[in-house]
């Protein structure tokens, strides 16, 4: 197993705060029993027009990085190592500069 990424204490590179929005979903070939349960529930509530449901995860990460490319590389690594199971899930994400403090 490789070592985690660590910031060097003497790093002179100024850090910017970034917001990453990550969506993790099951691959299309993977059955989604949770989605099936939600679909049945919606039908029981009278939403007959819904024909399919796929359930996934949405995550927001606030992180420090020197630039957008470094932030994206860190988020990609996080997804590959922890946030998504590459065997059954796929992920996509966006990274935007965070100018204000995160909401409480």
C-alpha positions in Angstrom: 0.0 0.0 0.0 1.4 3.4 -0.9 1.9 6.2 1.6 -0.8 8.9 1.9 -0.2 12.3 0.5 1.1 14.6 3.2 1.8 18.3 3.1 5.4 19.3 3.9 5.6 21.7 6.8 8.2 23.9 5.1 6.1 24.1 1.9 6.3 27.7 0.6 3.5 27.2 -1.9 0.4 29.2 -0.9 -2.6 27.1 -0.4 -6.1 27.9 -1.7 -9.3 26.5 -0.4 -11.3 24.4 -2.9 -14.7 22.8 -2.8 -15.0 19.4 -4.5 -18.4 18.0 -5.3 -18.3 14.2 -5.9 -21.0 12.0 -7.2 -20.5 8.2 -6.8 -23.0 5.9 -8.6 -23.2 2.2 -9.3 -22.0 1.1 -12.8 -24.9 0.5 -15.1 -24.3 -3.3 -15.1 -24.6 -3.5 -11.3 -28.0 -4.3 -9.9 -29.4 -1.6 -7.5 -31.7 -3.2 -4.9 -31.9 0.1 -3.0 -33.0 1.9 -6.2 -35.6 -0.8 -6.7 -37.0 -0.3 -3.2 -37.2 3.4 -3.7 -39.0 2.9 -7.0 -41.6 0.6 -5.4 -42.1 3.2 -2.6 -42.6 5.9 -5.1 -45.2 3.8 -7.0 -47.0 3.1 -3.8 -47.2 6.8 -3.1 -48.8 7.3 -6.5 -45.8 8.4 -8.6 -46.5 6.0 -11.4 -44.6 8.0 -14.0 -41.2 7.1 -12.4 -39.8 4.2 -14.4 -36.3 3.8 -12.9 -34.3 4.8 -9.8 -30.5 4.5 -9.3 -29.2 5.4 -5.8 -25.7 6.8 -5.3 -23.7 9.1 -3.0 -23.0 12.8 -3.1 -20.1 14.2 -1.1 -18.7 17.8 -0.6 -15.1 18.0 0.3 -13.3 21.2 1.4 -9.6 21.0 0.8 -6.5 23.0 0.5 -4.3 22.8 -2.6 -1.9 25.1 -4.5 -4.1 25.2 -7.6 -7.1 23.6 -9.3 -5.0 20.9 -10.9 -3.5 19.8 -7.6 -7.0 19.9 -5.9 -8.4 17.7 -8.7 -5.5 15.2 -8.5 -6.0 14.9 -4.7 -9.8 14.4 -5.1 -9.2 11.8 -7.9 -6.9 9.9 -5.6 -9.4 10.1 -2.7 -12.1 8.6 -5.0 -9.8 5.8 -6.2 -8.6 4.9 -2.7 -11.7 5.4 -0.5 -14.7 7.2 -1.8 -15.6 4.8 -4.6 -15.3 1.1 -5.1 -13.9 0.8 -8.7 -15.2 -2.7 -9.2 -18.9 -1.7 -8.9 -19.0 2.1 -8.8 -18.0 5.1 -11.0 -17.5 8.7 -9.9 -17.3 12.1 -11.3 -16.4 15.4 -9.6 -16.0 19.1 -10.0 -13.6 21.4 -8.1 -14.3 25.1 -7.6 -12.4 27.8 -5.7 -13.9 28.4 -2.3 -13.7 32.2 -1.5 -15.7 32.3 1.7 -15.7 30.2 4.8 -17.9 27.0 4.5 -21.4 27.3 5.9 -22.0 26.0 9.4 
